[in-house]
Amino acid sequence: MHYIAVCDDDETVRGQITAALDSHPRRQEFAVEVFSQGEELLAQLRAGNSFLLLILDIQLESVSGVEVGRIVRETMRDSATQLLYISAHD
């Protein structure tokens, strides 16, 4: 089983992303965990939980998605996890 993390502070956007993932034809092959703050996701990563894909909102309240990605790559030295940045802004 693969794990995907969705991290966005907008509940509507989180719902849209999870709905899109739920409609995937191979949905039974992955689990989705949803976070509303970068800190929550980082706590899970630091606790040893790993994800195949992180879908990260660029602009989050205190720890941005870009900062989460930087920590994953530089501090945690994780080059395997895929990062997908999203934004509701133009």
ZAFI-682460 format. One line per field, with one value per residue (C-alpha): x, y negated, z; residue in one letter. Coordinates in nm, 4 decimals, padded with zeros to 6 digits. Layout:
c1 = [X / ...];
c2 = [Y / ...];
c3 = [Z / ...];
rest = [A / ...];
//
This chain:
c1 = [00.0000 / 00.1228 / 00.0498 / -00.0318 / -00.0424 / -00.2582 / -00.1674 / -00.3804 / -00.5320 / -00.8467 / -01.1073 / -01.2704 / -00.9420 / -00.8641 / -01.2050 / -01.1521 / -00.8147 / -00.9354 / -01.2420 / -01.0134 / -00.7936 / -01.0985 / -01.2113 / -00.8790 / -00.9284 / -00.6527 / -00.7741 / -00.7505 / -00.3708 / -00.3140 / -00.4289 / -00.4736 / -00.3973 / -00.5135 / -00.3441 / -00.4512 / -00.1131 / 00.2458 / 00.3410 / 00.1027 / 00.2537 / 00.6093 / 00.5261 / 00.4130 / 00.7252 / 00.9516 / 00.7699 / 00.8822 / 00.5713 / 00.6529 / 00.4533 / 00.4957 / 00.3591 / 00.3134 / 00.0581 / 00.1518 / -00.0191 / 00.2492 / 00.1028 / 00.0238 / -00.0046 / 00.3256 / 00.5161 / 00.4576 / 00.4430 / 00.7680 / 00.9297 / 00.7945 / 00.9481 / 01.2796 / 01.2866 / 01.2025 / 01.4827 / 01.7557 / 01.7048 / 01.5527 / 01.7598 / 01.4595 / 01.4883 / 01.2412 / 00.9197 / 00.7498 / 00.6485 / 00.3561 / 00.3029 / -00.0408 / -00.1886 / -00.5334 / -00.3710 / -00.2970];
c2 = [00.0000 / -00.3474 / -00.6556 / -01.0040 / -01.3160 / -01.6140 / -01.9335 / -02.2426 / -02.4927 / -02.5335 / -02.2696 / -02.3039 / -02.2431 / -01.9438 / -01.8033 / -01.8556 / -01.6830 / -01.3878 / -01.3531 / -01.3430 / -01.0820 / -00.8790 / -00.8545 / -00.7101 / -00.3647 / -00.2136 / -00.3795 / -00.0541 / -00.0668 / -00.3814 / -00.5512 / -00.9253 / -01.1195 / -01.4813 / -01.7667 / -02.1294 / -02.2577 / -02.1990 / -02.1410 / -01.8441 / -01.6820 / -01.7462 / -01.5863 / -01.2715 / -01.2663 / -01.3175 / -01.0331 / -00.8027 / -00.7947 / -00.8001 / -00.8917 / -00.8166 / -01.1626 / -01.4906 / -01.7292 / -02.0612 / -02.3983 / -02.6573 / -02.9096 / -02.7722 / -02.9672 / -02.9204 / -02.6469 / -02.6719 / -02.3783 / -02.4999 / -02.4902 / -02.1388 / -02.0315 / -02.1925 / -02.0120 / -01.6798 / -01.7198 / -01.8970 / -01.8127 / -01.4663 / -01.3894 / -01.2242 / -01.2261 / -00.9425 / -01.1125 / -01.2923 / -01.6554 / -01.8232 / -02.1909 / -02.3486 / -02.6946 / -02.8494 / -03.1793 / -03.2910];
c3 = [00.0000 / -00.0905 / 00.1187 / -00.0081 / 00.2103 / 00.1202 / 00.3061 / 00.2457 / 00.4875 / 00.2747 / 00.3561 / 00.0129 / -00.1676 / 00.0547 / -00.0322 / -00.4052 / -00.3985 / -00.1941 / -00.4215 / -00.7256 / -00.5591 / -00.4503 / -00.8127 / -00.9291 / -01.0879 / -00.8694 / -00.5489 / -00.3511 / -00.3925 / -00.1864 / 00.1329 / 00.1712 / 00.4864 / 00.5085 / 00.6956 / 00.7371 / 00.8598 / 00.7592 / 01.1228 / 01.1458 / 00.8390 / 00.9580 / 01.2945 / 01.1132 / 00.8967 / 01.1969 / 01.3743 / 01.0940 / 00.8762 / 00.5074 / 00.1998 / -00.1686 / -00.2555 / -00.0686 / -00.2197 / -00.0613 / -00.0641 / -00.1339 / 00.1118 / 00.4550 / 00.7799 / 00.9641 / 00.7794 / 00.4044 / 00.1668 / 00.0145 / 00.3586 / 00.4190 / 00.0875 / 00.1759 / 00.5114 / 00.3430 / 00.0882 / 00.2862 / 00.6534 / 00.6229 / 00.3125 / 00.1484 / -00.2299 / -00.2891 / -00.1782 / -00.4661 / -00.4041 / -00.5778 / -00.5038 / -00.5473 / -00.4997 / -00.5273 / -00.6278 / -00.9823];
rest = [M / H / Y / I / A / V / C / D / D / D / E / T / V / R / G / Q / I / T / A / A / L / D / S / H / P / R / R / Q / E / F / A / V / E / V / F / S / Q / G / E / E / L / L / A / Q / L / R / A / G / N / S / F / L / L / L / I / L / D / I / Q / L / E / S / V / S / G / V / E / V / G / R / I / V / R / E / T / M / R / D / S / A / T / Q / L / L / Y / I / S / A / H / D];
//
